Amino acid sequence: MENKTSHAPRVAVIGSGISGIASAAMLKKNGFQVEIFEKSSKIGGVWALAYPNVRLQNIFEQYHISDFPWPFKPEYHPTGTQIMQYLQEAVNHFQLDVKLEHEVKSLKEQPEGWLVRIQGPDEYREEPFDFVMVSNGHYSDGKNNLRFPDQELYQGRVMTERDLQSLEAFKGKRVAVVGFGKSAVDMADFAVQQQAEQVFHVFRTPRWMFPGNCSAYISPIIFSTDSGQ
Ligand SMILES: Cc1cc2nc3c(=O)[nH]c(=O)nc-3n(C[C@H](O)[C@H](O)[C@H](O)COP(=O)(O)OP(=O)(O)OC[C@H]3O[C@@H](n4cnc5c(N)ncnc54)[C@H](O)[C@@H]3O)c2cc1C
C-alpha cells in the first residue's frame, strides 16, 4: 500500500509474543510509530502461558532478536522464566509501547490504512493506523477440549499441559501421556521425576529423540549445515 501520510506511519502490532516484539522493535528503529496490542495481561505469548519447567528446545544463541543479544547469561536451553525476562528486557530496551489487556477485535480496510477495533479493559475504541502487523501466534488460543466415548465413566482427571500449574500434580498418580510432541515428552519426563506411580506414554507416531545434553553440540551443527555454512 502506498503511504501518503506526512507523519511517521503508525503501525498497530497485534500480539506481544516474540514475533510482535521483534517486529515492533525493527519497525520502531526504522522510523515507524508503533503500538503493540496484547489481549492478555502479560507480554510473552506462549511463554507466558507455558507449564512450569518449560525450556527452549533451541539453544539461547539461536533465539533472540538479531540486534539484541541476551543481556544476561541464560542456561544453554533457557527456561521459560528466562525467556520471559529476555522479552521484558527487549520491551524496555526498545522502549516499546505495549497495551496489555487490549484485544484487537476486527480490522476494517480504509482507503489509506486500517481502522483497528480494540477492546480495552474499560473501553472499546476504533483507531486508524497506516499498517497492521499480525503477530497473533498459533498456540495462544484455548486448547481443544478433548471428548472421548464414555469419558464420564473415567474417574481420573483429564488435562492438557495448559492446565498444569504445578508438577506436584503427577505425584503418586498413574499417568497416561498422549502424543509425542515437545510438551508430551516433557510431561512424561516430569511425571517420572515427580514419582508418579506409573507412567504410560501413548502415541501414534514415534519420533527421533536425543538427550538434551547432546543437543548443545548437535543443534549448532544441524543449523549450520542447513544454512549451507
Ligand atoms: C511449549 C512450547 C515450546 C516451544 N519451544 C520452542 C523452541 O524451543 N524454539 C522455537 O523456535 N519455538 C518454540 N516454540 C514455538 C513458539 O510458539 C515460538 O517460538 C514463539 O514463541 C511464537 O511467538 P509468536 O509471537 O509468533 O506467538 P505467541 O507467542 O503465540 O504470541 C502471540 C500473542 O498474540 C496475542 N494475541 C492473539 N490474538 C490477539 C488479538 N486479537 N489481540 C491482541 N493480542 C492477541 C496472544 O495473547 C499472544 O500473546 C515453543 C512453543 C511452545 C508452546
Ligand as a Chemical Component Dictionary entry (heavy atoms), coordinates in Angstrom:
data_LIG
# 
_chem_comp.id                   LIG 
_chem_comp.type                 NON-POLYMER 
_chem_comp.pdbx_formal_charge   0 
_chem_comp.three_letter_code    LIG 
# 
loop_
_chem_comp_atom.comp_id 
_chem_comp_atom.atom_id 
_chem_comp_atom.alt_atom_id 
_chem_comp_atom.type_symbol 
_chem_comp_atom.charge 
_chem_comp_atom.model_Cartn_x 
_chem_comp_atom.model_Cartn_y 
_chem_comp_atom.model_Cartn_z 
_chem_comp_atom.pdbx_ordinal 
LIG C1  C1  C 0 5.889  -25.385 24.977 1  
LIG C2  C2  C 0 6.451  -24.690 23.766 2  
LIG C3  C3  C 0 7.816  -24.782 23.490 3  
LIG C4  C4  C 0 8.342  -24.149 22.377 4  
LIG N1  N1  N 0 9.677  -24.257 22.130 5  
LIG C5  C5  C 0 10.221 -23.598 21.071 6  
LIG C6  C6  C 0 11.612 -23.645 20.803 7  
LIG O1  O1  O 0 12.363 -24.279 21.500 8  
LIG N2  N2  N 0 12.092 -22.980 19.744 9  
LIG C7  C7  C 0 11.280 -22.254 18.919 10 
LIG O2  O2  O 0 11.769 -21.642 17.977 11 
LIG N3  N3  N 0 9.954  -22.217 19.149 12 
LIG C8  C8  C 0 9.410  -22.863 20.187 13 
LIG N4  N4  N 0 8.068  -22.815 20.410 14 
LIG C9  C9  C 0 7.237  -22.145 19.437 15 
LIG C10 C10 C 0 6.812  -20.751 19.904 16 
LIG O3  O3  O 0 5.463  -20.721 19.609 17 
LIG C11 C11 C 0 7.599  -19.691 19.161 18 
LIG O4  O4  O 0 8.980  -19.799 19.469 19 
LIG C12 C12 C 0 7.213  -18.254 19.512 20 
LIG O5  O5  O 0 7.239  -18.053 20.911 21 
LIG C13 C13 C 0 5.885  -17.860 18.934 22 
LIG O6  O6  O 0 5.812  -16.475 19.125 23 
LIG P1  P1  P 0 4.690  -15.599 18.440 24 
LIG O7  O7  O 0 4.955  -14.197 18.875 25 
LIG O8  O8  O 0 4.643  -15.884 16.996 26 
LIG O9  O9  O 0 3.315  -16.144 19.019 27 
LIG P2  P2  P 0 2.774  -16.212 20.525 28 
LIG O10 O10 O 0 3.886  -16.416 21.482 29 
LIG O11 O11 O 0 1.655  -17.184 20.488 30 
LIG O12 O12 O 0 2.208  -14.745 20.784 31 
LIG C14 C14 C 0 1.018  -14.306 20.200 32 
LIG C15 C15 C 0 0.433  -13.238 21.103 33 
LIG O13 O13 O 0 -0.655 -12.598 20.411 34 
LIG C16 C16 C 0 -1.674 -12.332 21.351 35 
LIG N5  N5  N 0 -2.917 -12.194 20.604 36 
LIG C17 C17 C 0 -3.531 -13.134 19.838 37 
LIG N6  N6  N 0 -4.649 -12.614 19.269 38 
LIG C18 C18 C 0 -4.743 -11.317 19.692 39 
LIG C19 C19 C 0 -5.671 -10.256 19.452 40 
LIG N7  N7  N 0 -6.739 -10.428 18.655 41 
LIG N8  N8  N 0 -5.459 -9.057  20.043 42 
LIG C20 C20 C 0 -4.371 -8.858  20.848 43 
LIG N9  N9  N 0 -3.456 -9.842  21.121 44 
LIG C21 C21 C 0 -3.638 -11.046 20.533 45 
LIG C22 C22 C 0 -1.654 -13.542 22.274 46 
LIG O14 O14 O 0 -2.285 -13.268 23.521 47 
LIG C23 C23 C 0 -0.142 -13.785 22.401 48 
LIG O15 O15 O 0 0.409  -13.067 23.498 49 
LIG C24 C24 C 0 7.507  -23.429 21.516 50 
LIG C25 C25 C 0 6.125  -23.335 21.797 51 
LIG C26 C26 C 0 5.605  -23.960 22.903 52 
LIG C27 C27 C 0 4.114  -23.861 23.158 53 
# 
loop_
_chem_comp_bond.comp_id 
_chem_comp_bond.atom_id_1 
_chem_comp_bond.atom_id_2 
_chem_comp_bond.value_order 
_chem_comp_bond.pdbx_ordinal 
LIG C1  C2  SING 1  
LIG C2  C3  SING 2  
LIG C2  C26 DOUB 3  
LIG C3  C4  DOUB 4  
LIG C4  N1  SING 5  
LIG C4  C24 SING 6  
LIG N1  C5  DOUB 7  
LIG C5  C6  SING 8  
LIG C5  C8  SING 9  
LIG C6  O1  DOUB 10 
LIG C6  N2  SING 11 
LIG N2  C7  SING 12 
LIG C7  O2  DOUB 13 
LIG C7  N3  SING 14 
LIG N3  C8  DOUB 15 
LIG C8  N4  SING 16 
LIG N4  C9  SING 17 
LIG N4  C24 SING 18 
LIG C9  C10 SING 19 
LIG C10 O3  SING 20 
LIG C10 C11 SING 21 
LIG C11 O4  SING 22 
LIG C11 C12 SING 23 
LIG C12 O5  SING 24 
LIG C12 C13 SING 25 
LIG C13 O6  SING 26 
LIG O6  P1  SING 27 
LIG P1  O7  DOUB 28 
LIG P1  O8  SING 29 
LIG P1  O9  SING 30 
LIG O9  P2  SING 31 
LIG P2  O10 DOUB 32 
LIG P2  O11 SING 33 
LIG P2  O12 SING 34 
LIG O12 C14 SING 35 
LIG C14 C15 SING 36 
LIG C15 O13 SING 37 
LIG C15 C23 SING 38 
LIG O13 C16 SING 39 
LIG C16 N5  SING 40 
LIG C16 C22 SING 41 
LIG N5  C17 SING 42 
LIG N5  C21 SING 43 
LIG C17 N6  DOUB 44 
LIG N6  C18 SING 45 
LIG C18 C19 SING 46 
LIG C18 C21 DOUB 47 
LIG C19 N7  SING 48 
LIG C19 N8  DOUB 49 
LIG N8  C20 SING 50 
LIG C20 N9  DOUB 51 
LIG N9  C21 SING 52 
LIG C22 O14 SING 53 
LIG C22 C23 SING 54 
LIG C23 O15 SING 55 
LIG C24 C25 DOUB 56 
LIG C25 C26 SING 57 
LIG C26 C27 SING 58 
# 
